[in-house]
Amino acid sequence: MRMVSMMAMAATLITASPAPAQQRADQRAFFDLYKELVETNTVVDVGSCTQAAAQIAARMKAAGYTDADLTSFSTPDHPKDGGLVAVLKGSDPRAKPILLLGHIDVVAAKREDWTRDPFKLIEENGYYYGRGTVDDKAMSAVWADTMIRLKQSGKAPKRTIKMALTCGEETTYAFNGAEWLAKNKPDLIAAEFVLNEGGGGRLTSDGKREVLAIQVGEKAAQNYTFVATNPGGHSSQPTPDNAIYELADAVKAVQGYEFPVRFTDTTRAFFTAAAKQAGGEMGGAITRLLANPNDKAADAIVSRDKAFHSTLRTSCVATLVNAGHAENALPQRATANINCRIFPGETVDGTLATLQKLAGAKVKVTANQPVRPTAIPPELDPKVIGPATSLAAKHFPGVPVVPMMSTGATDGIFFEAIGIPVYGVPGMFIDKDMSGVHGLNERIQVKSLYDGRDYLFDLVKAYAG
């Protein structure tokens, strides 16, 4: 989820002409890997992450990795939800490893809803289209490609570089490879810090790069179930007590509620930079809100931007509804799933209490299992932020880099739970509408993909010495 949440803002025009891609031999090799990964269906319970991981492992073996360097994993209960860990040993045993993390599963996509086949990589008008072209097969392909290129160079990095490609990030009830590794193979994935999805950049509607963002912290994702029950009866004799109406009232109450504005060190730094960048009415409103989080008028202006709105607070939204048992019967049961993204410092139980109050006495609210770990924001560490910022100045001149909190949630929580800080790195620019991530016609600009690949390759080299 991804990547979800790649926010930010500011400079450099991207031309509308076709991007110069696949001209270098290393670009063509990357494209083959990326295309194969996108076209391998990895929707949980439909496709196979295990197959996708095996295909990448085969490419890594061809590049010189041995069986000892590669760990393919799955469990008997989830044979199609496997993943891959690869290790490129460094020359300095005293230097702590870094870990490149990506998830290779994707959100479901229905062919009848899409303009193009979601599991065919299609290039059109300067974009690559397909499910996972952004979330998260772009970064996963770049990580695998980076490991291959570094191996083929014949020169060992100073510090060991590890890569973990996992399944289950997009589905809370599925087997989660990152969680399994953190609990069962902590030594295999031990690292000083993790580079993950969640950062990135945003393009304006006219193709300008706004601001690059590095994710330093994220919200916690938690689902809740609303249930309204009723004895029901014949639909020819309706009564005021109706499970569907009661559920609808509860869901509308959630829609109308705004959780209070909160700031962390990361979001305060993000909004301080955003205020300078935006200027005008928006910039002034952000400045007032930073000074007084209870300023409702300022909040209303800032929250016109949906990314800003979600970055300011816990957010909850109805995502699934199920009700009734027959077309000619009063409903006996009506349920809704409420998906919440909980701001750091707030709790699952506290959010549950708020939702129950909103739902009222006739609707029961419960927290769905699994209850995942609460995200632990890492420090704004100069040895991580510094290289990301300096290399951005080289690859994306004039575009500022700001720390941000992801409004989504990633598998980074499982590594943070065992004491490894996780950073969502910048590099990939996406459209202002989030490029169809989790929705229809997911896409990424060809130029954005290849420019991001070059940036991330240099970034890994900088961290690895």
HELIX and SHEET records of a PDB file:
HELIX    1   1 ALA A   25  VAL A   38  1                                  14    
HELIX    2   2 CYS A   49  ALA A   62  1                                  14    
HELIX    3   3 ASP A   67  ASP A   69  5                                   3    
HELIX    4   4 LYS A  137  SER A  153  1                                  17    
HELIX    5   5 GLY A  177  ASN A  184  1                                   8    
HELIX    6   6 ALA A  243  GLN A  255  1                                  13    
HELIX    7   7 ASP A  265  ALA A  278  1                                  14    
HELIX    8   8 GLY A  280  ALA A  291  1                                  12    
HELIX    9   9 LYS A  296  VAL A  302  1                                   7    
HELIX   10  10 LYS A  306  THR A  311  1                                   6    
HELIX   11  11 VAL A  348  ALA A  359  1                                  12    
HELIX   12  12 PRO A  382  HIS A  395  1                                  14    
HELIX   13  13 GLY A  412  GLU A  416  1                                   5    
HELIX   14  14 MET A  434  GLY A  436  5                                   3    
HELIX   15  15 VAL A  446  ALA A  464  1                                  19    
SHEET    1   A 4 ALA A  11  LEU A  13  0                                        
SHEET    2   A 4 LYS A 208  GLU A 218 -1                                        
SHEET    3   A 4 GLY A 200  LEU A 203 -1                                        
SHEET    4   A 4 PHE A 429  ASP A 431  1                                        
SHEET    1   B 3 ALA A  11  LEU A  13  0                                        
SHEET    2   B 3 LYS A 208  GLU A 218 -1                                        
SHEET    3   B 3 VAL A 401  SER A 406  1                                        
SHEET    1   C 6 LEU A  70  THR A  75  0                                        
SHEET    2   C 6 HIS A  78  LEU A  88 -1                                        
SHEET    3   C 6 ILE A 161  THR A 166 -1                                        
SHEET    4   C 6 ILE A  98  HIS A 103  1                                        
SHEET    5   C 6 PHE A 193  ASN A 196  1                                        
SHEET    6   C 6 VAL A 422  GLY A 424  1                                        
SHEET    1   D 3 ILE A 122  GLU A 124  0                                        
SHEET    2   D 3 TYR A 127  TYR A 129 -1                                        
SHEET    3   D 3 ARG A 443  GLN A 445 -1                                        
SHEET    1   E 4 SER A 315  ALA A 323  0                                        
SHEET    2   E 4 ARG A 333  ILE A 342 -1                                        
SHEET    3   E 4 ALA A 220  THR A 229 -1                                        
SHEET    4   E 4 LYS A 364  ALA A 367 -1                                        
SHEET    1   F 2 GLY A 233  HIS A 234  0                                        
SHEET    2   F 2 ALA A 329  LEU A 330 -1                                        
END                                                                             
